[in-house]
């Protein structure tokens, strides 16, 4: 059997046709296609505003800046996440305050946040790890009580919804999504900021475009007035073209991702050496199929066995506190450290067939039995 990658993008004639239309238009910097992509994404997530930018990391940074996070501030962020989450906080001059996670959801532990809040704490950055959220009702109440903002890293959560039917990322002050190559829909690189707050929307638009006053941009005499320091995080029509084609396939991909997760779960949950995080597929669309293996040594054994059979896997992100820039004692983050050392993402490409999933599952089961 040919090599099975852990994750790979899926593009077709639809993306090709959209790209050709951009080339024919002669206009490549963000314009009509970008506005169309933003509109489609806002509609899908039921958000008032959606702002496309160059990457998920850029989106996190701009969202933080737009709500006023800066030097001297602190932002609480979970220990189990991709390094872009705390890095985006550092980029503003603020300090990321790392908190351990809940074992059941792999999200920040709300109970442990209270002791971390100081007079410098300005926001919390929950991370919807693999499409699963913490209890946002409780977190919102806590944030409101302590006058804190919520900047939600929903980069894993396209197609995942809360119990009340709201799309993840939309009930915080601002939500962030990613379209990097491995995501359920991709523009190669790219990110989206969503919010229902016009002031945040306008500030993000200004910050991504050199700090221009967006209300004066169309006036040629005032187009080069810069009321604040801003940056060049504008999208391109090429990215938007691919995004438009991809988002039109999103509903089908959500169904497929859930089906894949369920098939793996049916075939691997019988062994007591593998755990699946509780996942309600009526609401959650797992970005990738994740399993927790009983020991770090057994995880390595599974990885090597699959590699010998031309099958690629991916370990979980290292706990943030183990990385050199954020180094802290393991004792403060026991759950994150444990999960990170035993978590594994199985092949999860949207093009993966049932036959391939059954083949992978059988290889793992035979190894463990």
Secondary structure, 3 states (H helix, E strand, C coil): CCCECCCCCCCCHHHHHHHHHHHHHCCCECCHHHHHHHHHHHHHHCCCEEEEECCHHHHHHHHHHHCCCCCCCEEEEECCCCCHHHHHHHHCCCEEEEECECCCCCCECHHHCHHHCCCCEEEEECECHHHCCCCHHHHHHHHHHCCCEEEEECCCCCCCECCCCCECCCCCCEEEEECECCCCCCCECCEEEEECCHHHHHHHHHHCECCECCCCCCCCCCCCCECCCCCECCCEHHHHHHHHHHHCCHHHHHHHHHHHHHHHHHHHCCCCCEECCCCCCCCCCCCCCEEEECCHHHHHHHHHHHHHCCECCEECCCCHHHCHHHCCCHHHHHHHHHHHHHEEECCCCCCCCHHHHHHHHHHHHHHHC
